[in-house]
């Protein structure tokens, strides 16, 4: 193993036995990347099955080189699991960190084609992810409205039916299923990949907003990235279903309070009032508990945010204008998304 790599790829795994067919294709796609100056880091995030052995056998059978296999003592969650990879990667002095879910099958030149766009003030980049076994798009990045809600651009549409997928564009954040981050940008935005407080969900859009806040853009590039099954690990592990529902709520509310309260306080407060009303009508204590948890998290995260000399960098001002326009368009013509 070399002392340095320009790219480190992080693949997080949990109980892969139930999705072995997908994981095999995923591992093969990483090992067959045409950029050889990269280190593959496979993490067993505290699995209760024999995930580590399975991954080691797959890597041996494929004849994969330049990889590292880590087994964690327990399930640290998605954000903290990827952060462990980020900390391990620092010793190799990479310029880019690749985050890729184990239900993503990458195109052979996906990493090489996209990493070259990480120049200047570009903090993260993603290509076109398609839904597995279809010609329909899964993701070309996400845009967020002034209400703090997120929209998956071109989702379940073909390339011919979504002009947004044909050009390079700025997005609020890139999809954590497959994103490439600039290490320099991460160092200047808290020196962490993801904030470790979200067990499931919310890691990628917090990171994207944090990058913009620090003056770094996130972009989508119309390059074929690969195929995404989507929520394969969650679907195959019933014990995670409740956690996913709870953390989807908590992370979403935390982001609203942390970033969007200053953009449009009325929008956020209106949104939160509907959430409280829903918890009362449905008599769902989890919603109210999640709201209280998100308030505590937002206060904690605020202390760790990078501080801009302007308080609100020009890149974000320009980007917020486009978010407002897109939000209005979405409200009037939802078909645009």
TORKEVEX-889378 format. One record per atom (N, C-alpha, C): residue in three letters; z, x, y. Coordinates in steps of 0.1 Angstrom, whole numbers, padded with zeros to 4 digits, always signed. Layout:
BEGIN
ALAZXY/...
//
This chain:
BEGIN
UNK+0000+0008-0012/UNK+0000+0000+0000/UNK+0000+0009+0012/UNK-0009+0005+0022/UNK-0010+0013+0034/UNK+0002+0011+0043/UNK+0003+0020+0053/UNK+0014+0019+0063/UNK+0012+0009+0074/UNK-0001+0005+0076/UNK-0004-0004+0087/UNK-0016-0012+0083/UNK-0017-0025+0087/UNK-0028-0034+0085/UNK-0030-0041+0099/UNK-0043-0044+0102/UNK-0046-0051+0114/UNK-0042-0066+0113/UNK-0042-0071+0101/UNK-0039-0086+0099/UNK-0030-0087+0088/UNK-0020-0096+0089/UNK-0011-0100+0079/UNK-0012-0115+0076/UNK-0014-0119+0064/UNK-0016-0133+0060/UNK-0004-0138+0053/UNK+0002-0149+0058/UNK+0014-0155+0053/UNK+0011-0168+0045/UNK+0014-0168+0032/UNK+0012-0180+0024/UNK+0026-0185+0019/UNK+0030-0197+0023/UNK+0043-0202+0019/UNK+0042-0211+0007/UNK+0050-0209-0003/UNK+0049-0217-0015/UNK+0062-0223-0020/UNK+0061-0235-0026/UNK+0073-0241-0031/UNK+0069-0250-0043/UNK+0075-0247-0054/UNK+0073-0255-0067/UNK+0058-0258-0069/UNK+0050-0247-0072/UNK+0036-0248-0072/UNK+0031-0254-0086/UNK+0040-0255-0096/UNK+0036-0260-0109/UNK+0028-0273-0108/UNK+0032-0282-0099/UNK+0026-0295-0099/UNK+0012-0295-0091/UNK+0009-0285-0084/UNK-0004-0284-0077/UNK-0011-0271-0081/UNK-0010-0267-0093/UNK-0014-0254-0098/UNK-0030-0252-0096/UNK-0037-0263-0098/UNK-0052-0262-0096/UNK-0056-0258-0082/UNK-0049-0264-0072/UNK-0051-0261-0058/UNK-0047-0247-0054/UNK-0035-0244-0059/UNK-0029-0231-0056/UNK-0038-0219-0061/UNK-0043-0221-0073/UNK-0052-0211-0079/UNK-0064-0209-0070/UNK-0071-0219-0065/UNK-0082-0218-0056/UNK-0078-0212-0043/UNK-0066-0215-0038/UNK-0061-0210-0026/UNK-0059-0195-0027/UNK-0052-0190-0037/UNK-0050-0176-0039/UNK-0063-0168-0041/UNK-0072-0174-0048/UNK-0085-0167-0050/UNK-0092-0166-0036/UNK-0091-0176-0028/UNK-0098-0176-0015/UNK-0092-0165-0006/UNK-0079-0163-0007/UNK-0073-0152+0001/UNK-0077-0138-0004/UNK-0076-0137-0017/UNK-0079-0124-0023/UNK-0094-0120-0021/UNK-0103-0130-0019/UNK-0117-0127-0018/UNK-0122-0127-0004/UNK-0113-0126+0006/UNK-0117-0125+0020/UNK-0125-0112+0022/UNK-0135-0113+0030/UNK-0143-0101+0032/UNK-0138-0091+0042/UNK-0127-0094+0048/UNK-0120-0084+0056/UNK-0109-0077+0048/UNK-0111-0065+0045/UNK-0101-0058+0036/UNK-0090-0051+0043/UNK-0090-0051+0057/UNK-0079-0045+0064/UNK-0068-0056+0067/UNK-0064-0062+0056/UNK-0054-0073+0057/UNK-0044-0072+0045/UNK-0032-0076+0048/UNK-0021-0076+0038/UNK-0018-0091+0036/UNK-0018-0095+0023/UNK-0015-0108+0019/UNK+0000-0109+0015/UNK+0008-0118+0021/UNK+0022-0120+0018/UNK+0024-0134+0012/UNK+0027-0135+0000/UNK+0030-0147-0007/UNK+0045-0149-0008/UNK+0050-0160-0003/UNK+0064-0163-0003/UNK+0068-0175-0012/UNK+0077-0172-0021/UNK+0083-0183-0029/UNK+0095-0188-0022/UNK+0094-0200-0016/UNK+0105-0205-0007/UNK+0116-0212-0014/UNK+0123-0205-0023/UNK+0134-0210-0031/UNK+0130-0221-0041/UNK+0119-0219-0048/UNK+0114-0229-0057/UNK+0124-0230-0069/UNK+0124-0242-0075/UNK+0132-0245-0087/UNK+0125-0243-0100/UNK+0112-0240-0099/UNK+0104-0238-0111/UNK+0101-0223-0111/UNK+0090-0219-0119/UNK+0087-0205-0120/UNK+0076-0201-0111/UNK+0076-0205-0098/UNK+0066-0202-0089/UNK+0063-0187-0087/UNK+0073-0179-0086/UNK+0071-0164-0085/UNK+0063-0159-0096/UNK+0066-0162-0108/UNK+0059-0158-0120/UNK+0045-0162-0120/UNK+0043-0175-0117/UNK+0029-0181-0116/UNK+0020-0173-0106/UNK+0026-0171-0094/UNK+0018-0164-0084/UNK+0015-0150-0088/UNK+0025-0143-0094/UNK+0022-0129-0099/UNK+0012-0129-0109/UNK+0012-0138-0118/UNK+0002-0139-0129/UNK-0012-0142-0123/UNK-0013-0151-0114/UNK-0026-0154-0107/UNK-0031-0142-0100/UNK-0023-0135-0093/UNK-0027-0123-0085/UNK-0032-0112-0095/UNK-0025-0110-0106/UNK-0029-0100-0116/UNK-0042-0104-0122/UNK-0044-0117-0126/UNK-0056-0121-0132/UNK-0068-0120-0123/UNK-0066-0122-0110/UNK-0077-0121-0101/UNK-0080-0107-0097/UNK-0071-0098-0099/UNK-0072-0084-0096/UNK-0070-0082-0081/UNK-0061-0090-0075/UNK-0059-0089-0061/UNK-0052-0076-0057/UNK-0055-0071-0046/UNK-0049-0059-0041/UNK-0043-0062-0027/UNK-0035-0053-0022/UNK-0029-0054-0009/UNK-0022-0067-0007/UNK-0012-0069-0016/UNK-0004-0081-0014/UNK+0011-0078-0016/UNK+0019-0087-0011/UNK+0034-0086-0012/UNK+0039-0099-0017/UNK+0048-0099-0027/UNK+0053-0112-0032/UNK+0068-0112-0030/UNK+0072-0122-0022/UNK+0087-0124-0019/UNK+0093-0136-0025/UNK+0104-0135-0030/UNK+0112-0147-0035/UNK+0124-0149-0027/UNK+0125-0160-0020/UNK+0137-0163-0012/UNK+0148-0170-0020/UNK+0160-0168-0017/UNK+0172-0173-0024/UNK+0173-0188-0024/UNK+0168-0194-0014/UNK+0168-0209-0013/UNK+0156-0214-0004/UNK+0155-0227-0003/UNK+0144-0232+0005/UNK+0149-0232+0020/UNK+0143-0223+0027/UNK+0146-0221+0041/UNK+0139-0231+0051/UNK+0130-0239+0045/UNK+0121-0247+0053/UNK+0109-0240+0057/UNK+0100-0247+0063/UNK+0086-0242+0067/UNK+0088-0231+0078/UNK+0094-0235+0089/UNK+0094-0226+0101/UNK+0101-0213+0097/UNK+0113-0214+0092/UNK+0121-0202+0088/UNK+0114-0194+0078/UNK+0108-0200+0068/UNK+0100-0193+0058/UNK+0089-0185+0063/UNK+0081-0190+0073/UNK+0071-0183+0079/UNK+0076-0172+0088/UNK+0088-0174+0094/UNK+0094-0164+0102/UNK+0098-0151+0094/UNK+0102-0154+0082/UNK+0106-0142+0074/UNK+0093-0134+0071/UNK+0082-0140+0069/UNK+0069-0133+0068/UNK+0066-0125+0080/UNK+0068-0132+0092/UNK+0065-0125+0105/UNK+0074-0113+0107/UNK+0086-0114+0103/UNK+0095-0102+0105/UNK+0091-0091+0095/UNK+0087-0094+0083/UNK+0083-0084+0073/UNK+0070-0078+0078/UNK+0061-0086+0085/UNK+0048-0081+0089/UNK+0049-0070+0100/UNK+0060-0071+0108/UNK+0061-0062+0120/UNK+0061-0047+0116/UNK+0066-0044+0104/UNK+0066-0030+0100/UNK+0052-0024+0098/UNK+0042-0033+0097/UNK+0028-0029+0095/UNK+0020-0029+0107/UNK+0026-0032+0119/UNK+0019-0032+0132/UNK+0006-0039+0132/UNK+0006-0052+0128/UNK-0007-0059+0128/UNK-0010-0064+0143/UNK-0022-0067+0145/UNK-0026-0074+0158/UNK-0026-0089+0156/UNK-0027-0094+0144/UNK-0028-0108+0141/UNK-0020-0112+0129/UNK-0014-0124+0130/UNK-0007-0131+0119/UNK-0014-0143+0115/UNK-0017-0145+0103/UNK-0024-0157+0098/UNK-0014-0165+0090/UNK-0013-0178+0094/UNK-0005-0188+0087/UNK-0015-0197+0080/UNK-0013-0198+0066/UNK-0022-0207+0059/UNK-0014-0214+0048/UNK-0015-0227+0047/UNK-0008-0235+0037/UNK-0014-0232+0023/UNK-0006-0234+0013/UNK-0011-0231-0001/UNK-0020-0243-0006/UNK-0023-0253+0002/UNK-0033-0263-0002/UNK-0046-0261+0006/UNK-0048-0249+0012/UNK-0060-0246+0020/UNK-0068-0236+0012/UNK-0081-0239+0010/UNK-0090-0230+0004/UNK-0100-0225+0014/UNK-0098-0212+0018/UNK-0105-0206+0029/UNK-0119-0202+0025/UNK-0128-0203+0035/UNK-0141-0197+0034/UNK-0141-0182+0033/UNK-0150-0176+0027/UNK-0150-0162+0024/UNK-0148-0153+0037/UNK-0154-0157+0048/UNK-0154-0149+0060/UNK-0146-0156+0071/UNK-0137-0165+0067/UNK-0130-0173+0077/UNK-0121-0165+0086/UNK-0113-0156+0081/UNK-0104-0148+0089/UNK-0112-0138+0097/UNK-0122-0131+0092/UNK-0130-0121+0099/UNK-0137-0128+0111/UNK-0142-0140+0109/UNK-0150-0147+0119/UNK-0142-0152+0131/UNK-0129-0155+0128/UNK-0120-0161+0138/UNK-0112-0151+0145/UNK-0107-0140+0138/UNK-0098-0131+0144/UNK-0104-0124+0156/UNK-0117-0123+0157/UNK-0124-0116+0168/UNK-0122-0123+0181/UNK-0118-0136+0181/UNK-0116-0144+0193/UNK-0103-0142+0199/UNK-0094-0135+0192/UNK-0081-0132+0197/UNK-0081-0120+0207/UNK-0086-0123+0219/UNK-0087-0113+0229/UNK-0081-0118+0242/UNK-0077-0109+0251/UNK-0072-0113+0264/UNK-0059-0122+0262/UNK-0060-0134+0269/UNK-0049-0143+0269/UNK-0051-0154+0259/UNK-0058-0152+0248/UNK-0059-0161+0237/UNK-0047-0159+0227/UNK-0039-0169+0226/UNK-0027-0168+0218/UNK-0029-0172+0203/UNK-0037-0182+0201/UNK-0040-0187+0187/UNK-0054-0193+0186/UNK-0059-0192+0174/UNK-0073-0197+0172/UNK-0073-0204+0158/UNK-0082-0214+0157/UNK-0085-0220+0145/UNK-0099-0224+0144/UNK-0104-0226+0131/UNK-0118-0230+0129/UNK-0118-0244+0124/UNK-0129-0248+0118/UNK-0131-0262+0114/UNK-0126-0263+0099/UNK-0116-0271+0097/UNK-0110-0274+0084/UNK-0116-0288+0080/UNK-0121-0288+0068/UNK-0127-0300+0062/UNK-0117-0306+0051/UNK-0118-0319+0049/UNK-0110-0325+0038/UNK-0117-0321+0025/UNK-0109-0318+0015/UNK-0114-0313+0003/UNK-0124-0322-0004/UNK-0135-0317-0009/UNK-0145-0324-0016/UNK-0153-0334-0007/UNK-0153-0332+0006/UNK-0160-0341+0015/UNK-0167-0333+0026/UNK-0175-0340+0033/UNK-0181-0334+0045/UNK-0174-0339+0058/UNK-0162-0345+0056/UNK-0154-0350+0067/UNK-0144-0340+0072/UNK-0142-0340+0085/UNK-0134-0330+0092/UNK-0119-0334+0090/UNK-0111-0324+0087/UNK-0096-0327+0087/UNK-0091-0323+0100/UNK-0094-0312+0106/UNK-0088-0307+0118/UNK-0097-0298+0126/UNK-0098-0300+0139/UNK-0104-0290+0148/UNK-0094-0287+0160/UNK-0082-0288+0157/UNK-0071-0286+0166/UNK-0065-0299+0171/UNK-0055-0298+0179/UNK-0047-0310+0183/UNK-0047-0310+0199/UNK-0047-0322+0204/UNK-0044-0324+0218/UNK-0032-0333+0220/UNK-0024-0331+0230/UNK-0012-0339+0232/UNK-0013-0346+0245/UNK-0008-0358+0245/UNK-0008-0367+0257/UNK+0004-0364+0266/UNK+0005-0370+0278/UNK+0016-0368+0286/UNK+0029-0375+0281/UNK+0027-0384+0271/UNK+0038-0390+0264/UNK+0044-0381+0253/UNK+0038-0369+0251/UNK+0042-0360+0241/UNK+0038-0364+0227/UNK+0028-0373+0226/UNK+0022-0376+0213/UNK+0010-0368+0210/UNK+0007-0365+0198/UNK-0004-0356+0194/UNK-0015-0364+0187/UNK-0027-0359+0189/UNK-0039-0365+0183/UNK-0048-0354+0176/UNK-0051-0357+0164/UNK-0059-0348+0156/UNK-0074-0350+0159/UNK-0080-0340+0166/UNK-0093-0342+0171/UNK-0104-0342+0159/UNK-0113-0352+0159/UNK-0124-0353+0150/UNK-0119-0356+0136/UNK-0107-0360+0134/UNK-0101-0362+0120/UNK-0110-0373+0113/UNK-0114-0370+0101/UNK-0121-0379+0092/UNK-0134-0383+0098/UNK-0140-0374+0105/UNK-0154-0377+0111/UNK-0163-0365+0107/UNK-0176-0367+0106/UNK-0185-0357+0102/UNK-0188-0348+0115/UNK-0194-0337+0113/UNK-0198-0328+0124/UNK-0208-0335+0133/UNK-0217-0343+0126/UNK-0227-0350+0134/UNK-0222-0361+0143/UNK-0210-0365+0139/UNK-0204-0377+0146/UNK-0192-0373+0155/UNK-0191-0361+0158/UNK-0180-0356+0167/UNK-0185-0344+0175/UNK-0189-0346+0187/UNK-0194-0335+0195/UNK-0183-0325+0199/UNK-0171-0329+0199/UNK-0160-0320+0202/UNK-0159-0309+0192/UNK-0165-0311+0180/UNK-0164-0300+0169/UNK-0175-0290+0170/UNK-0184-0291+0180/UNK-0195-0282+0180/UNK-0194-0271+0191/UNK-0183-0272+0199/UNK-0182-0262+0209/UNK-0168-0256+0209/UNK-0167-0244+0215/UNK-0154-0237+0217/UNK-0146-0246+0227/UNK-0133-0249+0224/UNK-0126-0257+0234/UNK-0111-0253+0233/UNK-0104-0255+0244/UNK-0090-0253+0245/UNK-0083-0265+0239/UNK-0072-0263+0231/UNK-0065-0273+0225/UNK-0050-0271+0228/UNK-0042-0281+0227/UNK-0028-0280+0229/UNK-0022-0270+0219/UNK-0026-0272+0206/UNK-0021-0263+0196/UNK-0030-0263+0184/UNK-0030-0252+0177/UNK-0038-0251+0165/UNK-0030-0255+0152/UNK-0037-0260+0142/UNK-0032-0266+0130/UNK-0025-0255+0122/UNK-0012-0257+0118/UNK-0005-0248+0110/UNK-0010-0247+0096/UNK-0019-0256+0092/UNK-0025-0255+0078/UNK-0033-0242+0078/UNK-0039-0238+0089/UNK-0046-0225+0090/UNK-0047-0221+0105/UNK-0039-0212+0109/UNK-0039-0207+0123/UNK-0038-0192+0123/UNK-0045-0186+0133/UNK-0044-0172+0135/UNK-0037-0169+0148/UNK-0026-0162+0148/UNK-0019-0159+0161/UNK-0020-0145+0165/UNK-0020-0143+0178/UNK-0020-0129+0183/UNK-0005-0124+0183/UNK-0003-0113+0177/UNK+0011-0108+0177/UNK+0016-0104+0191/UNK+0007-0099+0199/UNK+0011-0096+0213/UNK+0015-0109+0220/UNK+0008-0120+0218/UNK+0012-0133+0225/UNK+0025-0138+0219/UNK+0028-0136+0207/UNK+0040-0140+0201/UNK+0052-0132+0206/UNK+0050-0119+0208/UNK+0060-0111+0214/UNK+0064-0115+0228/UNK+0054-0120+0235/UNK+0057-0124+0249/UNK+0060-0139+0250/UNK+0062-0145+0239/UNK+0066-0159+0240/UNK+0078-0162+0230/UNK+0088-0153+0231/UNK+0100-0154+0224/UNK+0101-0145+0212/UNK+0091-0137+0209/UNK+0091-0128+0197/UNK+0095-0135+0184/UNK+0089-0147+0182/UNK+0091-0154+0170/UNK+0078-0161+0167/UNK+0075-0164+0154/UNK+0063-0172+0151/UNK+0066-0186+0153/UNK+0077-0191+0147/UNK+0081-0205+0149/UNK+0096-0205+0152/UNK+0101-0214+0160/UNK+0115-0216+0161/UNK+0121-0221+0148/UNK+0131-0215+0143/UNK+0135-0219+0129/UNK+0144-0231+0127/UNK+0144-0240+0138/UNK+0153-0251+0137/UNK+0147-0263+0131/UNK+0134-0263+0129/UNK+0127-0275+0122/UNK+0125-0271+0107/UNK+0131-0279+0099/UNK+0130-0276+0084/UNK+0116-0280+0080/UNK+0111-0291+0084/UNK+0098-0295+0081/UNK+0091-0301+0093/UNK+0079-0298+0096/UNK+0071-0305+0106/UNK+0075-0300+0120/UNK+0065-0300+0129/UNK+0068-0297+0143/UNK+0066-0282+0147/UNK+0065-0273+0137/UNK+0065-0259+0140/UNK+0053-0255+0148/UNK+0041-0261+0144/UNK+0029-0256+0150/UNK+0027-0261+0165/UNK+0031-0274+0167/UNK+0029-0278+0181/UNK+0040-0273+0191/UNK+0051-0269+0186/UNK+0061-0262+0194/UNK+0056-0249+0198/UNK+0050-0242+0188/UNK+0045-0228+0190/UNK+0033-0229+0200/UNK+0024-0239+0199/UNK+0013-0240+0208/UNK+0017-0242+0222/UNK+0027-0251+0224/UNK+0032-0253+0237/UNK+0039-0241+0243/UNK+0047-0234+0235/UNK+0054-0222+0239/UNK+0044-0211+0244/UNK+0033-0210+0236/UNK+0022-0201+0240/UNK+0016-0204+0254/UNK+0013-0217+0256/UNK+0008-0221+0269/UNK+0018-0218+0280/UNK+0030-0221+0277/UNK+0041-0219+0287/UNK+0042-0205+0291/UNK+0039-0196+0281/UNK+0040-0181+0284/UNK+0027-0176+0290/UNK+0017-0185+0291/UNK+0004-0181+0297/UNK-0007-0177+0287/UNK-0006-0181+0275/UNK-0016-0179+0265/UNK-0022-0192+0260/UNK-0035-0191+0258/UNK-0043-0203+0254/UNK-0044-0204+0239/UNK-0045-0217+0234/UNK-0049-0219+0220/UNK-0063-0225+0220/UNK-0071-0221+0211/UNK-0085-0225+0211/UNK-0090-0229+0197/UNK-0100-0238+0197/UNK-0107-0241+0185/UNK-0121-0235+0186/UNK-0126-0229+0175/UNK-0139-0223+0175/UNK-0147-0230+0164/UNK-0159-0234+0166/UNK-0167-0241+0156/UNK-0172-0232+0145/UNK-0163-0226+0137/UNK-0166-0218+0126/UNK-0160-0224+0113/UNK-0167-0224+0102/UNK-0162-0230+0090/UNK-0150-0222+0085/UNK-0139-0229+0084/UNK-0126-0223+0080/UNK-0123-0225+0065/UNK-0126-0237+0060/UNK-0123-0240+0046/UNK-0120-0254+0044/UNK-0113-0257+0033/UNK-0110-0271+0029/UNK-0095-0272+0028/UNK-0090-0284+0032/UNK-0076-0287+0032/UNK-0073-0299+0024/UNK-0064-0298+0014/UNK-0060-0310+0006/UNK-0051-0319+0015/UNK-0041-0313+0021/UNK-0032-0320+0030/UNK-0019-0325+0023/UNK-0008-0320+0028/UNK+0005-0324+0023/UNK+0007-0324+0008/UNK+0000-0314+0001/UNK+0001-0313-0013/UNK+0015-0310-0018/UNK+0022-0301-0011/UNK+0036-0298-0016/UNK+0045-0310-0014/UNK+0044-0316-0002/UNK+0053-0328+0001/UNK+0050-0339-0010/UNK+0038-0342-0012/UNK+0034-0353-0021/UNK+0039-0350-0036/UNK+0039-0337-0040/UNK+0042-0334-0053/UNK+0057-0331-0056/UNK+0065-0332-0045/UNK+0079-0330-0046/UNK+0087-0342-0039/UNK+0090-0353-0047/UNK+0096-0365-0041/UNK+0109-0362-0034/UNK+0116-0352-0037/UNK+0129-0349-0031/UNK+0127-0345-0016/UNK+0114-0341-0012/UNK+0112-0337+0002/UNK+0107-0349+0010/UNK+0105-0361+0005/UNK+0099-0372+0012/UNK+0109-0376+0024/UNK+0122-0378+0021/UNK+0131-0382+0031/UNK+0132-0371+0042/UNK+0133-0358+0038/UNK+0133-0347+0047/UNK+0121-0347+0056/UNK+0110-0350+0051/UNK+0097-0350+0059/UNK+0098-0361+0069/UNK+0102-0373+0065/UNK+0103-0384+0075/UNK+0113-0381+0086/UNK+0124-0376+0082/UNK+0135-0373+0092/UNK+0130-0362+0102/UNK+0125-0351+0096/UNK+0121-0340+0105/UNK+0109-0342+0113/UNK+0100-0351+0108/UNK+0089-0356+0116/UNK+0094-0362+0129/UNK+0104-0371+0128/UNK+0110-0377+0139/UNK+0117-0368+0148/UNK+0126-0359+0143/UNK+0134-0350+0151/UNK+0125-0340+0158/UNK+0116-0334+0152/UNK+0107-0324+0159/UNK+0099-0331+0170/UNK+0094-0343+0167/UNK+0086-0350+0177/UNK+0094-0353+0189/UNK+0106-0358+0187/UNK+0115-0362+0199/UNK+0119-0349+0206/UNK+0122-0338+0199/UNK+0126-0326+0205/UNK+0116-0320+0214/UNK+0103-0321+0210/UNK+0092-0316+0218/UNK+0090-0324+0230/UNK+0092-0337+0229/UNK+0091-0346+0241/UNK+0101-0342+0251/UNK+0113-0340+0247/UNK+0124-0336+0256/UNK+0122-0322+0262/UNK+0118-0313+0254/UNK+0118-0299+0257/UNK+0106-0296+0267/UNK+0094-0301+0264/UNK+0083-0297+0272/UNK+0077-0308+0281/UNK+0078-0321+0277/UNK+0071-0331+0284/UNK+0079-0339+0294/UNK+0092-0337+0294/UNK+0101-0343+0304/UNK+0098-0338+0317/UNK+0094-0326+0319/UNK+0091-0320+0332/UNK+0076-0324+0336/UNK+0068-0327+0326/UNK+0054-0331+0330/UNK+0053-0345+0334/UNK+0060-0354+0327/UNK+0060-0369+0331/UNK+0073-0375+0325/UNK+0083-0374+0333/UNK+0096-0379+0329/UNK+0096-0394+0326/UNK+0088-0402+0334/UNK+0087-0416+0332/UNK+0081-0419+0318/UNK+0070-0411+0315/UNK+0063-0413+0302/UNK+0073-0410+0290/UNK+0080-0400+0291/UNK+0089-0396+0280/UNK+0101-0406+0279/UNK+0106-0410+0290/UNK+0117-0420+0290/UNK+0113-0434+0285/UNK+0100-0437+0288/UNK+0095-0450+0283/UNK+0093-0449+0268/UNK+0088-0438+0264/UNK+0086-0436+0249/UNK+0099-0437+0242/UNK+0109-0430+0247/UNK+0122-0429+0240/UNK+0129-0443+0240/UNK+0126-0451+0251/UNK+0132-0465+0251/UNK+0127-0473+0240/UNK+0114-0472+0237/UNK+0108-0479+0226/UNK+0113-0475+0213/UNK+0116-0462+0211/UNK+0122-0456+0199/UNK+0136-0462+0197/UNK+0144-0462+0207/UNK+0157-0468+0206/UNK+0157-0483+0203/UNK+0147-0490+0209/UNK+0145-0504+0206/UNK+0141-0506+0192/UNK+0133-0498+0187/UNK+0129-0499+0173/UNK+0140-0496+0163/UNK+0149-0487+0166/UNK+0161-0484+0158/UNK+0170-0496+0157/UNK+0171-0503+0168/UNK+0180-0515+0169/UNK+0173-0527+0161/UNK+0161-0529+0163/UNK+0154-0540+0157/UNK+0153-0538+0142/UNK+0150-0526+0137/UNK+0149-0523+0123/UNK+0163-0519+0117/UNK+0173-0518+0125/UNK+0186-0514+0120/UNK+0185-0501+0112/UNK+0178-0492+0118/UNK+0175-0479+0111/UNK+0184-0469+0118/UNK+0195-0465+0111/UNK+0204-0455+0117/UNK+0198-0441+0117/UNK+0188-0439+0108/UNK+0182-0426+0108/UNK+0175-0423+0121/UNK+0168-0433+0127/UNK+0161-0431+0140/UNK+0171-0427+0151/UNK+0182-0434+0152/UNK+0192-0431+0162/UNK+0198-0417+0159/UNK+0201-0414+0147/UNK+0207-0401+0143/UNK+0197-0390+0147/UNK+0184-0392+0144/UNK+0173-0383+0147/UNK+0172-0380+0162/UNK+0174-0391+0170/UNK+0173-0390+0185/UNK+0185-0381+0190/UNK+0197-0383+0185/UNK+0208-0375+0189/UNK+0207-0360+0185/UNK+0201-0358+0173/UNK+0199-0345+0168/UNK+0188-0338+0177/UNK+0178-0345+0181/UNK+0167-0339+0189/UNK+0173-0335+0203/UNK+0182-0343+0208/UNK+0188-0339+0221/UNK+0195-0326+0220/UNK+0203-0324+0210/UNK+0210-0311+0207/UNK+0200-0300+0206/UNK+0190-0302+0198/UNK+0180-0292+0195/UNK+0172-0288+0208/UNK+0169-0298+0216/UNK+0162-0295+0228/UNK+0170-0286+0238/UNK+0183-0288+0238/UNK+0192-0280+0247/UNK+0192-0266+0241/UNK+0193-0265+0228/UNK+0193-0251+0221/UNK+0181-0244+0224/UNK+0169-0250+0222/UNK+0156-0244+0223/UNK+0153-0240+0238/UNK+0158-0248+0247/UNK+0155-0245+0261/UNK+0160-0231+0265/UNK+0171-0227+0259/UNK+0177-0214+0262/UNK+0169-0203+0257/UNK+0160-0206+0247/UNK+0152-0195+0241/UNK+0138-0195+0246/UNK+0134-0204+0255/UNK+0120-0204+0260/UNK+0117-0192+0269/UNK+0105-0187+0268/UNK+0101-0176+0277/UNK+0101-0181+0292/UNK+0105-0174+0301/UNK+0105-0178+0315/UNK+0093-0173+0323/UNK+0086-0182+0329/UNK+0075-0178+0337/UNK+0079-0176+0351/UNK+0073-0167+0358/UNK+0076-0165+0372/UNK+0073-0177+0381/UNK+0063-0185+0377/UNK+0059-0197+0384/UNK+0066-0209+0379/UNK+0073-0208+0368/UNK+0079-0219+0361/UNK+0069-0228+0354/UNK+0057-0227+0358/UNK+0047-0236+0351/UNK+0033-0229+0353/UNK+0029-0220+0344/UNK+0018-0211+0346/UNK+0005-0219+0349/UNK-0005-0213+0356/UNK-0017-0219+0360/UNK-0025-0224+0347/UNK-0025-0217+0336/UNK-0032-0221+0324/UNK-0027-0235+0320/UNK-0014-0237+0321/UNK-0008-0250+0317/UNK-0012-0260+0326/UNK-0012-0257+0339/UNK-0016-0268+0349/UNK-0030-0273+0347/UNK-0039-0264+0344/UNK-0053-0268+0341/UNK-0053-0276+0328/UNK-0046-0271+0319/UNK-0046-0278+0306/UNK-0040-0292+0307/UNK-0029-0293+0314/UNK-0023-0306+0316/UNK-0032-0316+0322/UNK-0041-0312+0331/UNK-0050-0321+0337/UNK-0060-0327+0327/UNK-0064-0318+0317/UNK-0073-0323+0307/UNK-0066-0332+0297/UNK-0053-0330+0295/UNK-0045-0338+0286/UNK-0044-0352+0292/UNK-0041-0353+0306/UNK-0040-0366+0312/UNK-0053-0374+0311/UNK-0065-0367+0313/UNK-0078-0374+0312/UNK-0080-0379+0298/UNK-0077-0370+0288/UNK-0079-0374+0274/UNK-0070-0385+0270/UNK-0058-0385+0275/UNK-0048-0396+0272/UNK-0053-0409+0277/UNK-0058-0409+0290/UNK-0064-0422+0295/UNK-0076-0427+0287/UNK-0084-0417+0283/UNK-0096-0421+0275/UNK-0092-0426+0262/UNK-0081-0420+0256/UNK-0077-0425+0243/UNK-0071-0439+0244/UNK-0064-0442+0255/UNK-0058-0455+0256/UNK-0069-0466+0258/UNK-0080-0462+0265/UNK-0091-0472+0267/UNK-0101-0472+0255/UNK-0104-0461+0250/UNK-0114-0460+0239/UNK-0108-0451+0228/UNK-0100-0457+0219/UNK-0094-0449+0209/UNK-0104-0443+0199/UNK-0116-0448+0199/UNK-0126-0443+0190/UNK-0130-0428+0194/UNK-0127-0424+0206/UNK-0130-0410+0210/UNK-0123-0400+0202/UNK-0112-0404+0196/UNK-0104-0395+0188/UNK-0105-0399+0173/
//
